[in-house]
Amino acid sequence: MNTSIARPPVKQSLAQRDVPHPSYAAGRLVALGTAHYWPFQVLGRAPMVAEPVRLGDWLLIPAQQDSTAIPPRAMNRIHAIFAAGIRPQGFVVVHEAPMLLKAPAAAQPQPRPLAVNISVPDSTPDFAAALGTGLSALASIIFPMMMFAAVAIVDPILVTVTEDGYWVEIDRWDTE
């Protein structure tokens, strides 16, 4: 006779199922986040990056090489990590960077001059040429600025990498 009690399966979040059991250092980070009501989350395990790396639709940049301003809230979390005696390998800023935002340098199309057809009297041909050139120059400045704005609105994520290679998300913010 089987006397064991059947228990329903324990539901786990996707992050808990996909990530191997965290290490002691990753557990300390998550516990620190929990104690401060910060949503620290173990993302996985990988080596620390030494230079910017594209991984699918993500751009991973060591924090000391990234030009994104880190907000005070994230800096407070970094200070709390060090105050707790936790010494990570480093910090990484992760940007969502879909391939459509920027083509590789070799595959970038050459900018074409803006075609402008303006009907003006024959007495002012220099004005039409100057206006066409000016609009072309303006278009060559505005288009890259629009592309930069598209990149800038993507939310960065600050990740710390433990000494044993676990990646723990410690903050994300809007760059607006």
C-alpha positions, 0 to 999 in steps of 0.5 A: 500500500502506498502511503505517500501523499501526492503533492501538486508540482511546484510552479516556478518562474521561467527564470528559476527553471532556466537558470542552474542553481545559483552560486553562493555569490549570486544568492547573496546578491539576490538576498541583498536585493530582496532585503531592499525590495529590489528586483534582482534576478539571476539571468544565467551564467557566462564569462565576463565580457572584456569588450562590447559584444553583440549577442542576438538583439542585445549589445553587452558592454562592460560598464566602464566602456559604456557612455550611458549615464547610470542613474542615482538609483543604480549607483545606490544599488552598486554602493549597497553591493560593495557595502555588503562585502560582495565583490563582483568581477564587474558590471555590464550594461546591456542594450537592446539593439535589434539588427534593424537599427544599424547595419554592419559597416561593410553592408551600410548603404552609401547615403544618396543625395536628396532629390529636390525638384523646385520650379523657380524662374530662370533668373534665380538658378543659383538659389535653386541649386543652393536650396537643393544642396542645403536640403540634401545636407540637412537630410544627411544630418537629420537622418542619423539623428533620428537613428540615434534617437531610436537607439537612445529610447531603448532601456539599458539594463545594468548587470553584475557578474559574480566572481564565478560567472553568474549574471545578475540584473540589478537595475534597468531604466529609461534613457529619456 
